[in-house]
Amino acid sequence: MALFKKRTVGKPGEWYYCLEHKKVEEGPDCPGKDRFGPYASPEEARRAMETAAERNLQWENDPRWHDAPAGGGTDED
């Protein structure tokens, strides 16, 4: 018995954005490495790239995600 069952048919209401085809798809039609999701609506899936860009920008500017310099000093030494 397989540990993880490969699901080939999507559930109704699961929406994905396919990175390879650059389109919204219902159900996991493409491999997981090529998609973002699941999203609750096609509109959310359509905004997947915008959402990812917004989250990346937030992460890049969040001081909690940046390591302190070695020795606890500042970069201005």
N, CA, C and O atoms as a Tripos MOL2 file, in Angstrom:
@<TRIPOS>MOLECULE
protein
  308   307    77     0     0
PROTEIN
NO_CHARGES

@<TRIPOS>ATOM
      1 N           0.8440   -1.1800    0.0000 N.3       1 MET1
      2 CA          0.0000    0.0000    0.0000 C.3       1 MET1
      3 C           0.8880    1.2400    0.0000 C.2       1 MET1
      4 O           1.8170    1.3520    0.7990 O.2       1 MET1
      5 N           0.5930    2.1580   -0.8960 N.am      2 ALA2
      6 CA          1.3820    3.3890   -1.0170 C.3       2 ALA2
      7 C           1.1170    4.3040    0.1640 C.2       2 ALA2
      8 O          -0.0030    4.3970    0.6660 O.2       2 ALA2
      9 N           2.1510    4.9630    0.5860 N.am      3 LEU3
     10 CA          2.0210    5.9110    1.6810 C.3       3 LEU3
     11 C           1.2140    7.1290    1.2760 C.2       3 LEU3
     12 O           0.3550    7.5940    2.0250 O.2       3 LEU3
     13 N           1.4910    7.6390    0.0980 N.am      4 PHE4
     14 CA          0.7630    8.7880   -0.4110 C.3       4 PHE4
     15 C           0.0660    8.3720   -1.6900 C.2       4 PHE4
     16 O           0.7000    7.9070   -2.6370 O.2       4 PHE4
     17 N          -1.2250    8.5400   -1.7070 N.am      5 LYS5
     18 CA         -1.9950    8.1690   -2.8820 C.3       5 LYS5
     19 C          -1.9460    9.3230   -3.8800 C.2       5 LYS5
     20 O          -2.2420   10.4650   -3.5300 O.2       5 LYS5
     21 N          -1.5750    9.0240   -5.1100 N.am      6 LYS6
     22 CA         -1.5350   10.0400   -6.1440 C.3       6 LYS6
     23 C          -2.9570   10.3250   -6.5990 C.2       6 LYS6
     24 O          -3.6610    9.4490   -7.1030 O.2       6 LYS6
     25 N          -3.3510   11.5560   -6.4090 N.am      7 ARG7
     26 CA         -4.6970   11.9560   -6.7880 C.3       7 ARG7
     27 C          -4.6510   12.4900   -8.2110 C.2       7 ARG7
     28 O          -3.9440   13.4570   -8.4940 O.2       7 ARG7
     29 N          -5.3910   11.8720   -9.0890 N.am      8 THR8
     30 CA         -5.3820   12.3010  -10.4840 C.3       8 THR8
     31 C          -6.6050   13.1300  -10.8300 C.2       8 THR8
     32 O          -6.5990   13.8280  -11.8440 O.2       8 THR8
     33 N          -7.6350   13.0760  -10.0330 N.am      9 VAL9
     34 CA         -8.8510   13.8270  -10.2950 C.3       9 VAL9
     35 C          -9.0300   14.8540   -9.1890 C.2       9 VAL9
     36 O          -8.9310   14.5290   -8.0050 O.2       9 VAL9
     37 N          -9.2930   16.0850   -9.5770 N.am     10 GLY10
     38 CA         -9.4750   17.1400   -8.5920 C.3      10 GLY10
     39 C         -10.8510   17.1120   -7.9690 C.2      10 GLY10
     40 O         -11.7950   16.5380   -8.5120 O.2      10 GLY10
     41 N         -10.9390   17.7400   -6.8270 N.am     11 LYS11
     42 CA        -12.2320   17.8870   -6.1700 C.3      11 LYS11
     43 C         -12.9130   19.1280   -6.7390 C.2      11 LYS11
     44 O         -12.2470   20.1260   -7.0150 O.2      11 LYS11
     45 N         -14.2090   19.0780   -6.9140 N.am     12 PRO12
     46 CA        -14.9080   20.2840   -7.3590 C.3      12 PRO12
     47 C         -14.6680   21.4130   -6.3490 C.2      12 PRO12
     48 O         -14.7360   21.2030   -5.1380 O.2      12 PRO12
     49 N         -14.3940   22.5820   -6.8560 N.am     13 GLY13
     50 CA        -14.1680   23.7270   -5.9820 C.3      13 GLY13
     51 C         -12.7170   23.9570   -5.6210 C.2      13 GLY13
     52 O         -12.4090   24.9380   -4.9450 O.2      13 GLY13
     53 N         -11.8080   23.0850   -6.0490 N.am     14 GLU14
     54 CA        -10.3750   23.3080   -5.8450 C.3      14 GLU14
     55 C          -9.8180   23.9370   -7.1180 C.2      14 GLU14
     56 O          -9.9300   23.3720   -8.2060 O.2      14 GLU14
     57 N          -9.2230   25.1000   -6.9640 N.am     15 TRP15
     58 CA         -8.6870   25.8200   -8.1080 C.3      15 TRP15
     59 C          -7.1950   25.9890   -7.9550 C.2      15 TRP15
     60 O          -6.6980   26.2200   -6.8530 O.2      15 TRP15
     61 N          -6.4810   25.8760   -9.0550 N.am     16 TYR16
     62 CA         -5.0270   25.9780   -9.0680 C.3      16 TYR16
     63 C          -4.5980   26.9320  -10.1690 C.2      16 TYR16
     64 O          -5.3190   27.1450  -11.1440 O.2      16 TYR16
     65 N          -3.4100   27.5030   -9.9970 N.am     17 TYR17
     66 CA         -2.8010   28.2820  -11.0760 C.3      17 TYR17
     67 C          -1.6320   27.4680  -11.5840 C.2      17 TYR17
     68 O          -0.7040   27.1720  -10.8310 O.2      17 TYR17
     69 N          -1.6690   27.1030  -12.8580 N.am     18 CYS18
     70 CA         -0.6100   26.3040  -13.4630 C.3      18 CYS18
     71 C           0.4980   27.2290  -13.9420 C.2      18 CYS18
     72 O           0.2770   28.1020  -14.7820 O.2      18 CYS18
     73 N           1.6980   27.0250  -13.3960 N.am     19 LEU19
     74 CA          2.8490   27.8550  -13.7530 C.3      19 LEU19
     75 C           3.3580   27.5540  -15.1540 C.2      19 LEU19
     76 O           3.9220   28.4300  -15.8100 O.2      19 LEU19
     77 N           3.1690   26.3380  -15.6160 N.am     20 GLU20
     78 CA          3.6440   25.9530  -16.9440 C.3      20 GLU20
     79 C           2.7320   26.4910  -18.0420 C.2      20 GLU20
     80 O           3.2000   27.0380  -19.0410 O.2      20 GLU20
     81 N           1.4260   26.3270  -17.8440 N.am     21 HIS21
     82 CA          0.4620   26.7490  -18.8640 C.3      21 HIS21
     83 C          -0.0240   28.1800  -18.6590 C.2      21 HIS21
     84 O          -0.6870   28.7470  -19.5280 O.2      21 HIS21
     85 N           0.3100   28.7650  -17.4980 N.am     22 LYS22
     86 CA         -0.0770   30.1380  -17.1630 C.3      22 LYS22
     87 C          -1.5860   30.3300  -17.2380 C.2      22 LYS22
     88 O          -2.0810   31.2860  -17.8370 O.2      22 LYS22
     89 N          -2.3170   29.3850  -16.6070 N.am     23 LYS23
     90 CA         -3.7800   29.4830  -16.6060 C.3      23 LYS23
     91 C          -4.3500   28.8590  -15.3460 C.2      23 LYS23
     92 O          -3.6820   28.0980  -14.6460 O.2      23 LYS23
     93 N          -5.5960   29.1990  -15.0770 N.am     24 VAL24
     94 CA         -6.3310   28.6680  -13.9340 C.3      24 VAL24
     95 C          -6.9440   27.3350  -14.3280 C.2      24 VAL24
     96 O          -7.5030   27.1890  -15.4150 O.2      24 VAL24
     97 N          -6.8290   26.3570  -13.4220 N.am     25 GLU25
     98 CA         -7.3750   25.0250  -13.6840 C.3      25 GLU25
     99 C          -8.1710   24.5590  -12.4720 C.2      25 GLU25
    100 O          -7.8020   24.8420  -11.3330 O.2      25 GLU25
    101 N          -9.2460   23.8570  -12.7180 N.am     26 GLU26
    102 CA        -10.0070   23.2600  -11.6150 C.3      26 GLU26
    103 C          -9.4830   21.8490  -11.4030 C.2      26 GLU26
    104 O          -9.4650   21.0310  -12.3230 O.2      26 GLU26
    105 N          -9.0640   21.5830  -10.1870 N.am     27 GLY27
    106 CA         -8.4930   20.2760   -9.8810 C.3      27 GLY27
    107 C          -7.0260   20.2280  -10.2510 C.2      27 GLY27
    108 O          -6.5610   21.0300  -11.0610 O.2      27 GLY27
    109 N          -6.2980   19.3010   -9.6690 N.am     28 PRO28
    110 CA         -4.8570   19.2200   -9.9330 C.3      28 PRO28
    111 C          -4.5600   18.5040  -11.2550 C.2      28 PRO28
    112 O          -4.2000   17.3270  -11.2630 O.2      28 PRO28
    113 N          -4.7110   19.2160  -12.3600 N.am     29 ASP29
    114 CA         -4.4360   18.6200  -13.6660 C.3      29 ASP29
    115 C          -2.9440   18.4640  -13.9220 C.2      29 ASP29
    116 O          -2.5210   17.5050  -14.5670 O.2      29 ASP29
    117 N          -2.1490   19.3970  -13.4240 N.am     30 CYS30
    118 CA         -0.7030   19.3780  -13.6610 C.3      30 CYS30
    119 C           0.0260   18.9380  -12.3940 C.2      30 CYS30
    120 O          -0.5500   18.9760  -11.3070 O.2      30 CYS30
    121 N           1.2860   18.5200  -12.5230 N.am     31 PRO31
    122 CA          2.0540   18.0860  -11.3490 C.3      31 PRO31
    123 C           2.1940   19.2120  -10.3150 C.2      31 PRO31
    124 O           2.1680   20.3940  -10.6590 O.2      31 PRO31
    125 N           2.3410   18.8290   -9.0690 N.am     32 GLY32
    126 CA          2.4440   19.7810   -7.9720 C.3      32 GLY32
    127 C           3.5660   20.7860   -8.1420 C.2      32 GLY32
    128 O           3.4440   21.9250   -7.6900 O.2      32 GLY32
    129 N           4.6520   20.3940   -8.7800 N.am     33 LYS33
    130 CA          5.7920   21.2960   -8.9610 C.3      33 LYS33
    131 C           5.4600   22.4300   -9.9190 C.2      33 LYS33
    132 O           6.1790   23.4290   -9.9680 O.2      33 LYS33
    133 N           4.3850   22.2910  -10.6790 N.am     34 ASP34
    134 CA          4.0200   23.2730  -11.6910 C.3      34 ASP34
    135 C           2.7910   24.0960  -11.3300 C.2      34 ASP34
    136 O           2.2180   24.7510  -12.2010 O.2      34 ASP34
    137 N           2.3690   24.0800  -10.0610 N.am     35 ARG35
    138 CA          1.1300   24.7930   -9.7510 C.3      35 ARG35
    139 C           1.1570   25.4260   -8.3670 C.2      35 ARG35
    140 O           1.8890   24.9940   -7.4770 O.2      35 ARG35
    141 N           0.3430   26.4580   -8.2110 N.am     36 PHE36
    142 CA          0.0640   27.0730   -6.9210 C.3      36 PHE36
    143 C          -1.3690   26.7100   -6.5710 C.2      36 PHE36
    144 O          -2.2250   26.6440   -7.4530 O.2      36 PHE36
    145 N          -1.6370   26.4740   -5.3010 N.am     37 GLY37
    146 CA         -3.0060   26.2040   -4.8770 C.3      37 GLY37
    147 C          -3.0500   25.0840   -3.8800 C.2      37 GLY37
    148 O          -2.0010   24.5770   -3.4830 O.2      37 GLY37
    149 N          -4.2140   24.6820   -3.4630 N.am     38 PRO38
    150 CA         -5.5200   25.0230   -4.0120 C.3      38 PRO38
    151 C          -6.0350   26.3640   -3.4830 C.2      38 PRO38
    152 O          -5.6840   26.8040   -2.3880 O.2      38 PRO38
    153 N          -6.8700   26.9890   -4.2940 N.am     39 TYR39
    154 CA         -7.5640   28.2160   -3.9430 C.3      39 TYR39
    155 C          -9.0570   27.9220   -3.9030 C.2      39 TYR39
    156 O          -9.5290   26.9650   -4.5170 O.2      39 TYR39
    157 N          -9.7900   28.7500   -3.1780 N.am     40 ALA40
    158 CA        -11.2270   28.5380   -3.0160 C.3      40 ALA40
    159 C         -12.0340   28.9830   -4.2240 C.2      40 ALA40
    160 O         -13.1700   28.5450   -4.4050 O.2      40 ALA40
    161 N         -11.4530   29.8570   -5.0610 N.am     41 SER41
    162 CA        -12.1980   30.3530   -6.2160 C.3      41 SER41
    163 C         -11.2480   30.5550   -7.3930 C.2      41 SER41
    164 O         -10.0360   30.6600   -7.2100 O.2      41 SER41
    165 N         -11.8020   30.6090   -8.5940 N.am     42 PRO42
    166 CA        -10.9520   30.8640   -9.7600 C.3      42 PRO42
    167 C         -10.3240   32.2580   -9.7080 C.2      42 PRO42
    168 O          -9.2240   32.4620  -10.2210 O.2      42 PRO42
    169 N         -11.0180   33.2160   -9.0940 N.am     43 GLU43
    170 CA        -10.4810   34.5740   -8.9750 C.3      43 GLU43
    171 C          -9.2170   34.5810   -8.1150 C.2      43 GLU43
    172 O          -8.2360   35.2440   -8.4500 O.2      43 GLU43
    173 N          -9.2460   33.8380   -7.0040 N.am     44 GLU44
    174 CA         -8.0620   33.7430   -6.1420 C.3      44 GLU44
    175 C          -6.9130   33.0790   -6.9070 C.2      44 GLU44
    176 O          -5.7700   33.5260   -6.8140 O.2      44 GLU44
    177 N          -7.2030   32.0410   -7.6440 N.am     45 ALA45
    178 CA         -6.1720   31.3460   -8.4160 C.3      45 ALA45
    179 C          -5.6010   32.2630   -9.4990 C.2      45 ALA45
    180 O          -4.4020   32.2280   -9.7770 O.2      45 ALA45
    181 N          -6.4550   33.0780  -10.1050 N.am     46 ARG46
    182 CA         -6.0200   34.0010  -11.1510 C.3      46 ARG46
    183 C          -5.0180   35.0200  -10.6050 C.2      46 ARG46
    184 O          -4.1440   35.4940  -11.3320 O.2      46 ARG46
    185 N          -5.1520   35.3540   -9.3140 N.am     47 ARG47
    186 CA         -4.2510   36.3180   -8.6680 C.3      47 ARG47
    187 C          -3.0360   35.6530   -8.0260 C.2      47 ARG47
    188 O          -2.3120   36.3120   -7.2800 O.2      47 ARG47
    189 N          -2.7930   34.3930   -8.2870 N.am     48 ALA48
    190 CA         -1.7290   33.6370   -7.6120 C.3      48 ALA48
    191 C          -0.3670   34.2930   -7.7420 C.2      48 ALA48
    192 O           0.3640   34.3810   -6.7560 O.2      48 ALA48
    193 N          -0.0090   34.7530   -8.9190 N.am     49 MET49
    194 CA          1.3040   35.3600   -9.1210 C.3      49 MET49
    195 C           1.4060   36.7040   -8.3950 C.2      49 MET49
    196 O           2.4560   37.0290   -7.8410 O.2      49 MET49
    197 N           0.3280   37.4830   -8.3940 N.am     50 GLU50
    198 CA          0.3070   38.7520   -7.6560 C.3      50 GLU50
    199 C           0.4380   38.4960   -6.1590 C.2      50 GLU50
    200 O           1.1870   39.1820   -5.4640 O.2      50 GLU50
    201 N          -0.2970   37.5070   -5.6740 N.am     51 THR51
    202 CA         -0.2420   37.1600   -4.2540 C.3      51 THR51
    203 C           1.1580   36.7230   -3.8660 C.2      51 THR51
    204 O           1.6580   37.1180   -2.8120 O.2      51 THR51
    205 N           1.7950   35.9180   -4.6950 N.am     52 ALA52
    206 CA          3.1620   35.4610   -4.4110 C.3      52 ALA52
    207 C           4.1260   36.6400   -4.3920 C.2      52 ALA52
    208 O           4.9970   36.7080   -3.5240 O.2      52 ALA52
    209 N           3.9880   37.5680   -5.3310 N.am     53 ALA53
    210 CA          4.8640   38.7410   -5.3840 C.3      53 ALA53
    211 C           4.6720   39.6090   -4.1380 C.2      53 ALA53
    212 O           5.6470   40.0980   -3.5680 O.2      53 ALA53
    213 N           3.4210   39.8020   -3.7150 N.am     54 GLU54
    214 CA          3.1380   40.5850   -2.5030 C.3      54 GLU54
    215 C           3.7500   39.9320   -1.2760 C.2      54 GLU54
    216 O           4.3470   40.6090   -0.4390 O.2      54 GLU54
    217 N           3.6050   38.6310   -1.1670 N.am     55 ARG55
    218 CA          4.1640   37.9170   -0.0090 C.3      55 ARG55
    219 C           5.6930   37.9530   -0.0240 C.2      55 ARG55
    220 O           6.3160   38.0940    1.0290 O.2      55 ARG55
    221 N           6.2940   37.8280   -1.1910 N.am     56 ASN56
    222 CA          7.7550   37.9160   -1.2870 C.3      56 ASN56
    223 C           8.2450   39.2840   -0.8360 C.2      56 ASN56
    224 O           9.2410   39.3830   -0.1200 O.2      56 ASN56
    225 N           7.5540   40.3350   -1.2480 N.am     57 LEU57
    226 CA          7.9300   41.6940   -0.8620 C.3      57 LEU57
    227 C           7.7940   41.8770    0.6480 C.2      57 LEU57
    228 O           8.6640   42.4760    1.2810 O.2      57 LEU57
    229 N           6.7130   41.3680    1.2250 N.am     58 GLN58
    230 CA          6.5340   41.4410    2.6790 C.3      58 GLN58
    231 C           7.6630   40.7010    3.3890 C.2      58 GLN58
    232 O           8.2020   41.1990    4.3770 O.2      58 GLN58
    233 N           8.0180   39.5400    2.9040 N.am     59 TRP59
    234 CA          9.0740   38.7450    3.5260 C.3      59 TRP59
    235 C          10.4140   39.4670    3.4280 C.2      59 TRP59
    236 O          11.1680   39.5160    4.4000 O.2      59 TRP59
    237 N          10.7080   40.0190    2.2700 N.am     60 GLU60
    238 CA         11.9850   40.7100    2.0820 C.3      60 GLU60
    239 C          12.1360   41.9220    2.9950 C.2      60 GLU60
    240 O          13.2520   42.2950    3.3580 O.2      60 GLU60
    241 N          11.0180   42.5330    3.3640 N.am     61 ASN61
    242 CA         11.0600   43.7340    4.2000 C.3      61 ASN61
    243 C          10.7300   43.4760    5.6630 C.2      61 ASN61
    244 O          10.6200   44.4220    6.4440 O.2      61 ASN61
    245 N          10.5730   42.2330    6.0410 N.am     62 ASP62
    246 CA         10.2410   41.8900    7.4260 C.3      62 ASP62
    247 C          11.5270   41.6640    8.2200 C.2      62 ASP62
    248 O          12.2570   40.7100    7.9470 O.2      62 ASP62
    249 N          11.8160   42.5270    9.1990 N.am     63 PRO63
    250 CA         13.0630   42.3830    9.9560 C.3      63 PRO63
    251 C          13.1430   41.0780   10.7540 C.2      63 PRO63
    252 O          14.2400   40.6390   11.1000 O.2      63 PRO63
    253 N          12.0160   40.4600   11.0480 N.am     64 ARG64
    254 CA         12.0410   39.1950   11.7970 C.3      64 ARG64
    255 C          12.6490   38.0610   10.9770 C.2      64 ARG64
    256 O          13.0650   37.0500   11.5420 O.2      64 ARG64
    257 N          12.7070   38.2130    9.6560 N.am     65 TRP65
    258 CA         13.2210   37.1500    8.8020 C.3      65 TRP65
    259 C          14.6790   37.3310    8.4310 C.2      65 TRP65
    260 O          15.2430   36.5060    7.7120 O.2      65 TRP65
    261 N          15.2950   38.4020    8.9130 N.am     66 HIS66
    262 CA         16.6920   38.6500    8.5930 C.3      66 HIS66
    263 C          17.5420   38.3270    9.8030 C.2      66 HIS66
    264 O          17.2550   38.7870   10.9090 O.2      66 HIS66
    265 N          18.5760   37.5460    9.6030 N.am     67 ASP67
    266 CA         19.4730   37.1580   10.6960 C.3      67 ASP67
    267 C          20.2840   38.3540   11.1490 C.2      67 ASP67
    268 O          20.6480   39.2210   10.3540 O.2      67 ASP67
    269 N          20.5640   38.3830   12.4620 N.am     68 ALA68
    270 CA         21.4540   39.4100   13.0050 C.3      68 ALA68
    271 C          22.8600   39.1070   12.5410 C.2      68 ALA68
    272 O          23.2000   37.9400   12.3490 O.2      68 ALA68
    273 N          23.6870   40.1180   12.3540 N.am     69 PRO69
    274 CA         25.0750   39.8800   11.9580 C.3      69 PRO69
    275 C          25.8050   39.0580   13.0150 C.2      69 PRO69
    276 O          25.4490   39.0950   14.1930 O.2      69 PRO69
    277 N          26.8080   38.3300   12.6000 N.am     70 ALA70
    278 CA         27.6080   37.5040   13.5290 C.3      70 ALA70
    279 C          28.2050   38.3760   14.6100 C.2      70 ALA70
    280 O          28.6880   39.4690   14.3110 O.2      70 ALA70
    281 N          28.1900   37.9420   15.8340 N.am     71 GLY71
    282 CA         28.7580   38.6830   16.9640 C.3      71 GLY71
    283 C          27.7780   39.6630   17.5630 C.2      71 GLY71
    284 O          28.1040   40.3270   18.5460 O.2      71 GLY71
    285 N          26.5820   39.7780   17.0010 N.am     72 GLY72
    286 CA         25.5580   40.6430   17.5880 C.3      72 GLY72
    287 C          25.7920   42.1130   17.3270 C.2      72 GLY72
    288 O          25.0460   42.9470   17.8400 O.2      72 GLY72
    289 N          26.8140   42.4650   16.5380 N.am     73 GLY73
    290 CA         27.0840   43.8590   16.2400 C.3      73 GLY73
    291 C          26.1800   44.3820   15.1430 C.2      73 GLY73
    292 O          25.2070   43.7360   14.7530 O.2      73 GLY73
    293 N          26.5180   45.5570   14.6540 N.am     74 THR74
    294 CA         25.7500   46.1170   13.5510 C.3      74 THR74
    295 C          26.5700   46.0340   12.2850 C.2      74 THR74
    296 O          27.7620   45.7260   12.3260 O.2      74 THR74
    297 N          25.9420   46.3050   11.1730 N.am     75 ASP75
    298 CA         26.6390   46.2800    9.8860 C.3      75 ASP75
    299 C          27.5130   47.5210    9.6930 C.2      75 ASP75
    300 O          28.2930   47.5850    8.7420 O.2      75 ASP75
    301 N          27.3900   48.4920   10.5740 N.am     76 GLU76
    302 CA         28.0840   49.7620   10.4020 C.3      76 GLU76
    303 C          29.4820   49.7590   10.9720 C.2      76 GLU76
    304 O          30.0980   50.8240   11.0230 O.2      76 GLU76
    305 N          30.0200   48.6480   11.3990 N.am     77 ASP77
    306 CA         31.3670   48.5810   11.9940 C.3      77 ASP77
    307 C          32.4350   48.8590   10.9900 C.2      77 ASP77
    308 O          33.6190   48.8410   11.3270 O.2      77 ASP77
@<TRIPOS>BOND
     1     1     2 1
     2     2     3 1
     3     3     4 2
     4     3     5 am
     5     5     6 1
     6     6     7 1
     7     7     8 2
     8     7     9 am
     9     9    10 1
    10    10    11 1
    11    11    12 2
    12    11    13 am
    13    13    14 1
    14    14    15 1
    15    15    16 2
    16    15    17 am
    17    17    18 1
    18    18    19 1
    19    19    20 2
    20    19    21 am
    21    21    22 1
    22    22    23 1
    23    23    24 2
    24    23    25 am
    25    25    26 1
    26    26    27 1
    27    27    28 2
    28    27    29 am
    29    29    30 1
    30    30    31 1
    31    31    32 2
    32    31    33 am
    33    33    34 1
    34    34    35 1
    35    35    36 2
    36    35    37 am
    37    37    38 1
    38    38    39 1
    39    39    40 2
    40    39    41 am
    41    41    42 1
    42    42    43 1
    43    43    44 2
    44    43    45 am
    45    45    46 1
    46    46    47 1
    47    47    48 2
    48    47    49 am
    49    49    50 1
    50    50    51 1
    51    51    52 2
    52    51    53 am
    53    53    54 1
    54    54    55 1
    55    55    56 2
    56    55    57 am
    57    57    58 1
    58    58    59 1
    59    59    60 2
    60    59    61 am
    61    61    62 1
    62    62    63 1
    63    63    64 2
    64    63    65 am
    65    65    66 1
    66    66    67 1
    67    67    68 2
    68    67    69 am
    69    69    70 1
    70    70    71 1
    71    71    72 2
    72    71    73 am
    73    73    74 1
    74    74    75 1
    75    75    76 2
    76    75    77 am
    77    77    78 1
    78    78    79 1
    79    79    80 2
    80    79    81 am
    81    81    82 1
    82    82    83 1
    83    83    84 2
    84    83    85 am
    85    85    86 1
    86    86    87 1
    87    87    88 2
    88    87    89 am
    89    89    90 1
    90    90    91 1
    91    91    92 2
    92    91    93 am
    93    93    94 1
    94    94    95 1
    95    95    96 2
    96    95    97 am
    97    97    98 1
    98    98    99 1
    99    99   100 2
   100    99   101 am
   101   101   102 1
   102   102   103 1
   103   103   104 2
   104   103   105 am
   105   105   106 1
   106   106   107 1
   107   107   108 2
   108   107   109 am
   109   109   110 1
   110   110   111 1
   111   111   112 2
   112   111   113 am
   113   113   114 1
   114   114   115 1
   115   115   116 2
   116   115   117 am
   117   117   118 1
   118   118   119 1
   119   119   120 2
   120   119   121 am
   121   121   122 1
   122   122   123 1
   123   123   124 2
   124   123   125 am
   125   125   126 1
   126   126   127 1
   127   127   128 2
   128   127   129 am
   129   129   130 1
   130   130   131 1
   131   131   132 2
   132   131   133 am
   133   133   134 1
   134   134   135 1
   135   135   136 2
   136   135   137 am
   137   137   138 1
   138   138   139 1
   139   139   140 2
   140   139   141 am
   141   141   142 1
   142   142   143 1
   143   143   144 2
   144   143   145 am
   145   145   146 1
   146   146   147 1
   147   147   148 2
   148   147   149 am
   149   149   150 1
   150   150   151 1
   151   151   152 2
   152   151   153 am
   153   153   154 1
   154   154   155 1
   155   155   156 2
   156   155   157 am
   157   157   158 1
   158   158   159 1
   159   159   160 2
   160   159   161 am
   161   161   162 1
   162   162   163 1
   163   163   164 2
   164   163   165 am
   165   165   166 1
   166   166   167 1
   167   167   168 2
   168   167   169 am
   169   169   170 1
   170   170   171 1
   171   171   172 2
   172   171   173 am
   173   173   174 1
   174   174   175 1
   175   175   176 2
   176   175   177 am
   177   177   178 1
   178   178   179 1
   179   179   180 2
   180   179   181 am
   181   181   182 1
   182   182   183 1
   183   183   184 2
   184   183   185 am
   185   185   186 1
   186   186   187 1
   187   187   188 2
   188   187   189 am
   189   189   190 1
   190   190   191 1
   191   191   192 2
   192   191   193 am
   193   193   194 1
   194   194   195 1
   195   195   196 2
   196   195   197 am
   197   197   198 1
   198   198   199 1
   199   199   200 2
   200   199   201 am
   201   201   202 1
   202   202   203 1
   203   203   204 2
   204   203   205 am
   205   205   206 1
   206   206   207 1
   207   207   208 2
   208   207   209 am
   209   209   210 1
   210   210   211 1
   211   211   212 2
   212   211   213 am
   213   213   214 1
   214   214   215 1
   215   215   216 2
   216   215   217 am
   217   217   218 1
   218   218   219 1
   219   219   220 2
   220   219   221 am
   221   221   222 1
   222   222   223 1
   223   223   224 2
   224   223   225 am
   225   225   226 1
   226   226   227 1
   227   227   228 2
   228   227   229 am
   229   229   230 1
   230   230   231 1
   231   231   232 2
   232   231   233 am
   233   233   234 1
   234   234   235 1
   235   235   236 2
   236   235   237 am
   237   237   238 1
   238   238   239 1
   239   239   240 2
   240   239   241 am
   241   241   242 1
   242   242   243 1
   243   243   244 2
   244   243   245 am
   245   245   246 1
   246   246   247 1
   247   247   248 2
   248   247   249 am
   249   249   250 1
   250   250   251 1
   251   251   252 2
   252   251   253 am
   253   253   254 1
   254   254   255 1
   255   255   256 2
   256   255   257 am
   257   257   258 1
   258   258   259 1
   259   259   260 2
   260   259   261 am
   261   261   262 1
   262   262   263 1
   263   263   264 2
   264   263   265 am
   265   265   266 1
   266   266   267 1
   267   267   268 2
   268   267   269 am
   269   269   270 1
   270   270   271 1
   271   271   272 2
   272   271   273 am
   273   273   274 1
   274   274   275 1
   275   275   276 2
   276   275   277 am
   277   277   278 1
   278   278   279 1
   279   279   280 2
   280   279   281 am
   281   281   282 1
   282   282   283 1
   283   283   284 2
   284   283   285 am
   285   285   286 1
   286   286   287 1
   287   287   288 2
   288   287   289 am
   289   289   290 1
   290   290   291 1
   291   291   292 2
   292   291   293 am
   293   293   294 1
   294   294   295 1
   295   295   296 2
   296   295   297 am
   297   297   298 1
   298   298   299 1
   299   299   300 2
   300   299   301 am
   301   301   302 1
   302   302   303 1
   303   303   304 2
   304   303   305 am
   305   305   306 1
   306   306   307 1
   307   307   308 2
@<TRIPOS>SUBSTRUCTURE
     1 MET1         2 RESIDUE 1 A MET
     2 ALA2         6 RESIDUE 1 A ALA
     3 LEU3        10 RESIDUE 1 A LEU
     4 PHE4        14 RESIDUE 1 A PHE
     5 LYS5        18 RESIDUE 1 A LYS
     6 LYS6        22 RESIDUE 1 A LYS
     7 ARG7        26 RESIDUE 1 A ARG
     8 THR8        30 RESIDUE 1 A THR
     9 VAL9        34 RESIDUE 1 A VAL
    10 GLY10       38 RESIDUE 1 A GLY
    11 LYS11       42 RESIDUE 1 A LYS
    12 PRO12       46 RESIDUE 1 A PRO
    13 GLY13       50 RESIDUE 1 A GLY
    14 GLU14       54 RESIDUE 1 A GLU
    15 TRP15       58 RESIDUE 1 A TRP
    16 TYR16       62 RESIDUE 1 A TYR
    17 TYR17       66 RESIDUE 1 A TYR
    18 CYS18       70 RESIDUE 1 A CYS
    19 LEU19       74 RESIDUE 1 A LEU
    20 GLU20       78 RESIDUE 1 A GLU
    21 HIS21       82 RESIDUE 1 A HIS
    22 LYS22       86 RESIDUE 1 A LYS
    23 LYS23       90 RESIDUE 1 A LYS
    24 VAL24       94 RESIDUE 1 A VAL
    25 GLU25       98 RESIDUE 1 A GLU
    26 GLU26      102 RESIDUE 1 A GLU
    27 GLY27      106 RESIDUE 1 A GLY
    28 PRO28      110 RESIDUE 1 A PRO
    29 ASP29      114 RESIDUE 1 A ASP
    30 CYS30      118 RESIDUE 1 A CYS
    31 PRO31      122 RESIDUE 1 A PRO
    32 GLY32      126 RESIDUE 1 A GLY
    33 LYS33      130 RESIDUE 1 A LYS
    34 ASP34      134 RESIDUE 1 A ASP
    35 ARG35      138 RESIDUE 1 A ARG
    36 PHE36      142 RESIDUE 1 A PHE
    37 GLY37      146 RESIDUE 1 A GLY
    38 PRO38      150 RESIDUE 1 A PRO
    39 TYR39      154 RESIDUE 1 A TYR
    40 ALA40      158 RESIDUE 1 A ALA
    41 SER41      162 RESIDUE 1 A SER
    42 PRO42      166 RESIDUE 1 A PRO
    43 GLU43      170 RESIDUE 1 A GLU
    44 GLU44      174 RESIDUE 1 A GLU
    45 ALA45      178 RESIDUE 1 A ALA
    46 ARG46      182 RESIDUE 1 A ARG
    47 ARG47      186 RESIDUE 1 A ARG
    48 ALA48      190 RESIDUE 1 A ALA
    49 MET49      194 RESIDUE 1 A MET
    50 GLU50      198 RESIDUE 1 A GLU
    51 THR51      202 RESIDUE 1 A THR
    52 ALA52      206 RESIDUE 1 A ALA
    53 ALA53      210 RESIDUE 1 A ALA
    54 GLU54      214 RESIDUE 1 A GLU
    55 ARG55      218 RESIDUE 1 A ARG
    56 ASN56      222 RESIDUE 1 A ASN
    57 LEU57      226 RESIDUE 1 A LEU
    58 GLN58      230 RESIDUE 1 A GLN
    59 TRP59      234 RESIDUE 1 A TRP
    60 GLU60      238 RESIDUE 1 A GLU
    61 ASN61      242 RESIDUE 1 A ASN
    62 ASP62      246 RESIDUE 1 A ASP
    63 PRO63      250 RESIDUE 1 A PRO
    64 ARG64      254 RESIDUE 1 A ARG
    65 TRP65      258 RESIDUE 1 A TRP
    66 HIS66      262 RESIDUE 1 A HIS
    67 ASP67      266 RESIDUE 1 A ASP
    68 ALA68      270 RESIDUE 1 A ALA
    69 PRO69      274 RESIDUE 1 A PRO
    70 ALA70      278 RESIDUE 1 A ALA
    71 GLY71      282 RESIDUE 1 A GLY
    72 GLY72      286 RESIDUE 1 A GLY
    73 GLY73      290 RESIDUE 1 A GLY
    74 THR74      294 RESIDUE 1 A THR
    75 ASP75      298 RESIDUE 1 A ASP
    76 GLU76      302 RESIDUE 1 A GLU
    77 ASP77      306 RESIDUE 1 A ASP
